[in-house]
C-alpha cells in the first residue's frame, strides 16, 4: 500500500491507516502499544475493503463513521484517502459488489414484509452501498467530494463506472441502472438530475491504462442493459425520429488499448466477441451494431479490425463460441478472412465444430467475389462465390475445411461442407477421408524427419555470431534465418556430436533452472549445428523463463521454420506471443500445433488458456508474464 496526502495537508499512511495526529500520539507510546495500534488499523482497512467488496452497506457506513469519530479523521479523508496497493478506495471495492439478497428483493418485489425484515436482519443491506456512499445523509459528502470519488482512478486507470460495468454480469436491470445513474450524477456534478448529454459524452471517452472505455467493459461483462442505457436510451438519442447521437460517434472505432501498449486491443465488439461459450452475447452485439449503424462516422463496425488486423468474427470463432460467430455472420461480418497458413474462417469452424456458423455461412447471399491478397480478404461482392472459394481453399498443409471436419469427426460440419444430406452416407464418406488424411499425415512426418536429417548449415555457421544473441523481434526476419539455414551446406559428424553434447549440457542446466548457463550451451549447440529445431526451441524456453519474450518468439519462429510440422515449435511461439499480450495470435499458434498433433493435451490446455487470458486481460490492462514461466516444458532431446 502507498501513502497519499489527505485533507488540510494531513498525510495518511495507508499501510496502517494512520494520519499525522495518530503518529504524534504513537511517539509517546510504548512499543507494545504501537504494535497494537498498527494491528488495529490494518484490521480496520481489511474490514473496510472486504465489507465494501461484499456490498455490506450498513457495516461499511458504520465503520467509516466510527473510525472518523474515534480517531479524529474526517469522513471525507477516510473515504477518499484510504486505499489499497492498487489505488482502490472503498467506492472502488463497492462498485465490484453485486446486488445482495435484500437489494434484489427491493428492486424486484416490494411485498413480503416478513421476508424483508428477515433479510434486513441478516445483512442490513437494503440499499446499494455505492448509492449510500455517494448520497447517504449519514456521510453527507459534498458534491465536489462525490465528483472526486466518482472520477478517481486506481493504478490501472479504472474509474468506479468502469469497475461497475466490468462486474455487472447477471445483475438485474433495475439494480444496474440505478447504480449507473448514481455514479453519473456524481461524476457530472448535477445534484439529482440525470447526466447531461455533454457530460455523458466526455465520460464515455475516458480510457483506462489498457486504452479501454466504459463501453468496452460493459461489452465484456457482458451487460446489454447498461449498454442500451448508455448508447441507445433517451439520454443518448434525443428522439426516435432522429439519427443523431448525444454520445461520441466513434466509440466502436477506437481501439481498446493495442497490444503494443500492453492492452487487450480491439473495439467493444471485439471484447464481446472474445467471450467464450456458453455465454450468449447476441443481445450485447445487437446493441453495439445498432449504435454503429446510427453513428455518422463509424463505418462497418462489425468488421473493424484490431491492431493485428483481426476482425471480431475471427476472435469469436477462435473462442469456439458458435452462437456469437453465427450471429456475426448473419449481421454482415466478412466471411472471407484469410489467416496465416492460408487458414480461412471455414477451416476454423470445421475444426472446432461450429455447425451453426457454417450453416449461417452457407445460407448467405449470391453474386461474385475477388481475392484481395494484399489485405488477406476475399471481398464480399458475392457471398456465393466467397463461400465456394473458401470451401475449396487449402491451407499450407493442403487441407480444405472438409478435410479438417473429417479428421475431427465433426459430422454436422462435414455434411454442410459436402452437401450430403443422408447421415449414413456422410459417415461413410467422412471415414474414408479421415483414413486418407491419416496416411497423408504419416507420409508428411516421414518426409519432414528425412528432410531434417539432411538439413545443414556449415556455411551459415561460419558467418554467424558465436553467441547467437539475436535481438530480432520481427517474425519475418526469423523465418528468413530459418530458410537460410535450410539452404546451407551439410554439417560434419564431428560438429553434430559437439552440438549434441552442448545441448545435453544445456538441458542439465535447464532442469536446474539455471537458464543463463543453459542458454550459453544452447548457443554453442546452435553454432555447431543450427539446423536442429530443438536447439532453438530449448533456447526459446529459457528466454521465456527469463522474461525475454521477443527473443523467445524469435527462436520459436526459427524452430517452426526449420521443422514446420513440429507441434512443439507452435507451442513455443504461442507461449511467447501470449506473454507479449498477443492473445489471439497465441491461440492461433496453439491451434496450428493441434492440426499437427490433435491429441496434444498441452496444446489443448494452452489454447483454452489463451482464450481465458484474452477474456480477463482487461482487468489488469496487461498480460502477467509470470504466469507463462511455469509452462515452458523441459528441454527437447
Protein Blocks (a to p, Z undefined) as FASTA:
>chain_A
ZZdddeehiacdfknopafklmmmmmmpcfklmmmmmmmmmmmmmmmmmmmmnopaklmm
mmmmmmmmmnopafklmmmmmccfkopafklmmmmpccdfklmmmmmomghkllmmmmmm
mnopabcfklmmmmpmklopafklmmmmmmpccfkopafklmmmmmmgoiafklmmmmmm
mmmmmmnopakbccdfklmmmmmmpccfkopafklmmmmmpcfklmmmmmmmmklmmbfk
bcbdfbdfklmmpcghiaklopnbpafklmmmmpccfbdfklmmmmmmmmmmmpmkbghk
llcccfkopafklmmmmnopaklmmmmmmnopafkbccehhiafklmmmmnopaklmmmm
mmggcddddddfknopacfkblklmmmmmmmpccfkopafklmmmmnopaklmmmmnopa
blklmmmmmmmmmmmmmmmmmmmmmmmmmmmmmgccklmmmmpcfklpafbfbfklmmmm
mmmmmmmccddfklmmmmmmmmmmmmmmmmnopaklmmmmmmmmmmmmmmbmklmmmmmm
mmmmnopaklmmmmmmmmmmmmmmlmklmmmmmmmmmmnopamlmmmmmmmmmmmmmmlm
klmmmmmmmmmmmmmmmmnopacfklmmmmnopadZZ
